[in-house]
Amino acid sequence: MNKNILAIAATTLLSVSSLSQAAVTSTVNLASDYTFNGVSQTVNDPALQVSLDYAADSGFYAGTWASNVDFGTGEDTNIEWDVYAGQYFQLNDKIGLDTGIAYYTYHGDDASDTYNYPEAYAKFSYSSSVGDTALNFWYSWDYFGLDVNHYIAMIAHTVEVAPGHSIKATFDRSTSADENKWSWYGDDAYNHYRVEYMTSWKGFDFDLAVENTSLDADVADTRVVLAVSRTFSF
């Protein structure tokens, strides 16, 4: 039911951290659906999301991110609010490493904070003449507050098909180490596939994606997701 904000924030954070000076940015994003690895966090409804990020020229960054949520369970959890911090290393002219930790919090119901959990991540990037490839890993030892190990592995490739126009293809797999504590509709693991088109126009960033999962659930079936965002620098 939850998500990882690093997949959304990574592009902004890595580009900012490569600047020769520290920067503070805020991004406002409106999406037709809020999905985490292909699973809707808003029962297929739109989401308004806001982030505030700091990135230093040393590669250190920290930020916070919030979104409306609706898990469709009848309880009143309606806000996800996350914090994260990490360090980006440019290992050479082609390879980068991004490592850090995030903490996810939930609000709106008396029991919402029982869902809170930490997560560590490592992301490798490789740039070449045929595009940018990423190999990313996330690990939580207390997923969704259930004292269960949870893993995500992702591979993605982005190609600029024309100046200012890019296509990104992603495959990831989420795994629960104990399906008795956490599973997705009875499955201890599932696959997620996503292809997205990205461009910018007059200061706005546009993302149009098609995605699907191996799960048999209405909130995880084939869908088209449109997101429009704008980033402000301070």
C-alpha positions as CSV (number, residue, x, y, z in Angstrom):
1,M,0.0,0.0,0.0
2,N,2.9,2.3,0.5
3,K,5.4,3.9,-1.8
4,N,9.0,5.2,-2.0
5,I,9.4,8.9,-2.6
6,L,12.9,8.5,-3.8
7,A,11.8,7.3,-7.2
8,I,10.0,10.7,-7.7
9,A,12.6,13.0,-6.0
10,A,15.8,11.4,-7.4
11,T,16.0,13.3,-10.7
12,T,15.6,16.7,-9.0
13,L,18.0,15.9,-6.2
14,L,20.7,14.5,-8.4
15,S,20.6,17.4,-10.8
16,V,20.6,19.9,-8.0
17,S,23.5,18.2,-6.2
18,S,25.6,18.4,-9.3
19,L,25.5,22.2,-9.2
20,S,28.5,24.2,-7.9
21,Q,26.5,25.7,-5.1
22,A,24.0,24.7,-2.5
23,A,20.3,25.0,-3.5
24,V,16.9,24.8,-2.0
25,T,14.0,23.8,-4.2
26,S,10.3,23.0,-3.9
27,T,8.3,20.9,-6.3
28,V,4.5,20.9,-6.6
29,N,3.1,17.9,-8.5
30,L,-0.4,17.1,-9.6
31,A,-0.9,13.4,-10.7
32,S,-4.0,11.6,-12.0
33,D,-3.1,8.8,-9.6
34,Y,-0.5,8.2,-6.9
35,T,1.1,4.8,-7.5
36,F,3.8,3.0,-5.6
37,N,5.4,0.4,-7.9
38,G,2.2,0.2,-9.8
39,V,-0.2,0.0,-6.8
40,S,-2.5,3.0,-6.3
41,Q,-2.2,4.8,-3.0
42,T,-5.3,6.8,-3.7
43,V,-7.8,4.1,-4.9
44,N,-7.2,5.3,-8.5
45,D,-7.9,9.0,-7.6
46,P,-5.7,12.1,-8.2
47,A,-3.0,13.3,-5.8
48,L,-1.5,16.6,-5.0
49,Q,2.1,16.3,-3.8
50,V,4.6,18.8,-2.5
51,S,8.3,18.5,-1.7
52,L,11.0,20.8,-0.1
53,D,14.6,19.8,-0.8
54,Y,18.1,21.0,0.1
55,A,21.2,19.9,-1.9
56,A,24.8,20.9,-1.2
57,D,27.7,21.0,-3.6
58,S,29.3,18.2,-1.5
59,G,26.5,15.8,-2.7
60,F,24.6,15.8,0.6
61,Y,20.9,16.4,0.4
62,A,17.8,16.3,2.6
63,G,14.2,16.9,2.1
64,T,10.6,16.3,2.9
65,W,7.6,15.2,0.7
66,A,3.9,15.0,1.3
67,S,0.8,13.6,-0.6
68,N,-2.8,12.8,0.0
69,V,-3.5,9.0,0.3
70,D,-6.5,6.7,0.5
71,F,-5.9,3.0,1.1
72,G,-9.6,2.2,0.7
73,T,-9.8,0.3,4.0
74,G,-12.4,2.5,5.6
75,E,-10.1,4.1,8.1
76,D,-9.2,7.8,7.9
77,T,-5.5,7.8,7.0
78,N,-5.3,10.6,4.4
79,I,-1.8,12.1,4.5
80,E,1.6,10.6,3.8
81,W,4.5,12.9,5.0
82,D,8.1,11.7,4.5
83,V,11.6,12.9,5.3
84,Y,14.8,11.7,3.8
85,A,18.6,12.5,3.7
86,G,21.4,11.1,1.6
87,Q,24.7,11.5,-0.1
88,Y,25.4,11.5,-3.8
89,F,28.9,10.4,-5.1
90,Q,30.1,11.0,-8.6
91,L,32.5,8.0,-8.9
92,N,33.7,8.9,-12.3
93,D,32.4,10.7,-15.5
94,K,29.9,7.9,-16.1
95,I,29.0,6.2,-12.7
96,G,27.2,7.8,-9.8
97,L,26.1,6.4,-6.4
98,D,23.2,7.7,-4.3
99,T,22.8,6.4,-0.8
100,G,20.5,7.4,2.0
101,I,17.6,6.8,4.4
102,A,14.0,7.8,4.4
103,Y,11.2,7.7,7.0
104,Y,7.6,7.5,6.0
105,T,4.8,8.8,8.3
106,Y,1.0,8.7,8.0
107,H,-1.6,11.0,9.4
108,G,-5.4,11.4,9.7
109,D,-6.5,8.5,12.0
110,D,-5.6,7.6,15.6
111,A,-3.8,4.5,14.4
112,S,-2.1,6.1,11.3
113,D,1.3,6.4,13.0
114,T,1.5,2.7,13.5
115,Y,2.2,2.5,9.8
116,N,5.3,4.6,10.0
117,Y,8.6,2.9,8.9
118,P,12.2,3.5,7.9
119,E,13.9,2.6,4.7
120,A,17.5,2.6,3.4
121,Y,18.5,2.8,-0.2
122,A,21.3,2.6,-2.7
123,K,21.1,3.7,-6.3
124,F,23.7,3.3,-9.0
125,S,23.6,5.3,-12.2
126,Y,25.5,4.8,-15.5
127,S,25.5,7.4,-18.3
128,S,26.5,6.4,-21.8
129,S,25.9,7.5,-25.4
130,V,22.8,5.3,-25.5
131,G,21.1,6.8,-22.4
132,D,21.2,6.6,-18.6
133,T,20.8,3.3,-16.8
134,A,19.9,3.0,-13.1
135,L,20.1,0.0,-10.7
136,N,18.3,0.8,-7.5
137,F,17.7,-1.1,-4.2
138,W,15.5,-0.3,-1.2
139,Y,15.3,-2.1,2.1
140,S,13.1,-1.7,5.2
141,W,13.4,-3.8,8.4
142,D,10.0,-2.6,9.7
143,Y,7.9,-2.3,6.6
144,F,4.6,-0.5,7.3
145,G,5.3,-0.9,11.0
146,L,4.9,-4.6,10.9
147,D,8.4,-5.7,11.9
148,V,9.0,-7.4,8.5
149,N,11.9,-7.2,6.1
150,H,10.9,-5.7,2.7
151,Y,13.0,-5.4,-0.4
152,I,12.7,-3.6,-3.7
153,A,15.0,-4.0,-6.7
154,M,14.7,-1.8,-9.8
155,I,16.3,-1.4,-13.2
156,A,15.5,1.5,-15.4
157,H,16.8,3.0,-18.6
158,T,16.2,6.5,-20.0
159,V,16.8,7.6,-23.6
160,E,16.5,11.1,-24.9
161,V,14.6,10.6,-28.2
162,A,14.7,14.3,-29.1
163,P,16.0,17.4,-27.4
164,G,13.8,17.9,-24.3
165,H,11.9,14.6,-24.9
166,S,12.8,11.4,-23.1
167,I,11.4,7.8,-22.7
168,K,12.0,5.8,-19.6
169,A,11.4,2.1,-19.2
170,T,11.4,0.5,-15.7
171,F,11.1,-2.9,-14.2
172,D,11.1,-3.5,-10.5
173,R,10.2,-6.3,-8.0
174,S,8.9,-5.9,-4.5
175,T,9.4,-8.8,-2.0
176,S,8.2,-9.4,1.5
177,A,10.3,-11.7,3.7
178,D,7.3,-12.8,5.7
179,E,4.0,-13.1,3.8
180,N,2.2,-13.9,7.1
181,K,3.0,-10.3,8.2
182,W,2.8,-8.6,4.9
183,S,1.6,-9.6,1.4
184,W,0.0,-8.1,-1.6
185,Y,-3.4,-9.7,-2.0
186,G,-1.9,-13.0,-1.0
187,D,1.4,-12.7,-2.9
188,D,4.7,-12.4,-1.1
189,A,6.3,-10.7,-4.2
190,Y,5.2,-9.0,-7.4
191,N,6.6,-7.4,-10.6
192,H,6.0,-3.9,-11.9
193,Y,6.5,-2.6,-15.4
194,R,6.4,1.0,-16.4
195,V,7.1,3.1,-19.6
196,E,6.9,6.8,-19.4
197,Y,7.4,9.9,-21.6
198,M,8.9,13.0,-20.1
199,T,9.1,16.5,-21.4
200,S,9.0,20.2,-20.2
201,W,7.2,23.2,-21.4
202,K,7.4,26.8,-20.1
203,G,8.7,25.8,-16.7
204,F,6.3,22.8,-16.2
205,D,7.4,19.2,-16.3
206,F,5.1,16.6,-17.8
207,D,5.2,12.8,-17.3
208,L,2.8,10.4,-19.1
209,A,3.2,6.8,-18.1
210,V,1.7,3.4,-18.8
211,E,2.2,0.8,-16.1
212,N,1.1,-2.6,-15.0
213,T,1.9,-5.3,-12.3
214,S,1.7,-9.0,-11.9
215,L,-0.9,-8.6,-9.2
216,D,-4.6,-9.4,-9.7
217,A,-6.2,-6.3,-8.1
218,D,-8.1,-3.3,-9.3
219,V,-5.6,-0.8,-7.7
220,A,-2.7,-2.6,-9.5
221,D,-4.0,-3.3,-13.0
222,T,-3.0,-1.6,-16.2
223,R,-3.3,2.2,-16.0
224,V,-2.2,5.5,-17.6
225,V,-0.9,8.1,-15.2
226,L,-0.4,11.8,-16.1
227,A,1.6,14.1,-13.8
228,V,2.3,17.8,-14.2
229,S,4.9,19.5,-11.9
230,R,6.7,22.7,-11.4
231,T,9.9,23.2,-9.4
232,F,10.8,26.5,-7.7
233,S,14.3,27.5,-6.6
234,F,15.1,29.7,-3.6
